[in-house]
């Protein structure tokens, strides 16, 4: 009879080398960076705090000048349907019927 085969122990894995984490670099941008950059490019005829306040006020005014109201009136669909209708009834009555019909359609 042959002697039983002897299993060799599994090789022990060496722990992987631990890499050191690179030093972190702060890439955050200060809140008022735009004002600071604009001030740096200016003639610096006023103190930074006054310049920053004026810069921010001007920035807000520019944004507000470009604001477009995109809101839609609640009854816009009823108004459009009324304009396309034969206008055989007053708008208020048409709107009430239109909304009741729309609710019935959704519930069906």
C-alpha positions, 0 to 999 in steps of 0.5 A, spaced: 500 500 500 502 506 498 503 512 503 498 517 503 500 523 500 502 529 504 499 536 503 503 542 503 501 547 507 498 553 503 503 559 502 502 565 507 501 571 503 505 577 505 500 583 507 500 588 501 505 594 503 501 600 505 501 606 501 502 612 505 496 617 503 498 623 499 498 630 503 491 633 502 491 639 498 485 644 499 482 646 493 476 650 496 474 656 493 473 662 498 465 665 498 467 672 496 473 669 491 469 673 485 469 680 489 476 679 491 479 678 484 475 684 481 478 688 487 485 685 485 483 688 478 481 694 480 484 701 481 483 700 489 480 707 489 476 704 495 477 700 501 475 692 500 469 692 504 466 697 501 468 695 494 465 688 496 459 691 498 458 694 492 460 689 487 455 684 491 449 689 490 451 690 482 451 682 481 444 682 485 442 687 480 444 684 474 441 677 476 435 681 477 435 684 471 435 678 467 430 674 471 424 672 467 417 670 470 416 663 468 410 662 472 403 659 469 397 661 472 393 656 475 387 656 470 391 657 464 389 650 461 381 653 462 383 660 459 386 656 453 380 652 452 375 658 453 379 662 448 379 656 443 371 655 444 365 658 441 364 662 448 357 660 448 357 661 456 361 666 461 368 664 462 367 663 470 361 658 468 366 655 463 372 654 468 367 651 473 365 646 468 372 645 465 375 643 471 369 638 473 370 635 467 378 635 468 377 632 475 372 626 472 377 625 466 383 624 472 378 619 476 376 615 470 
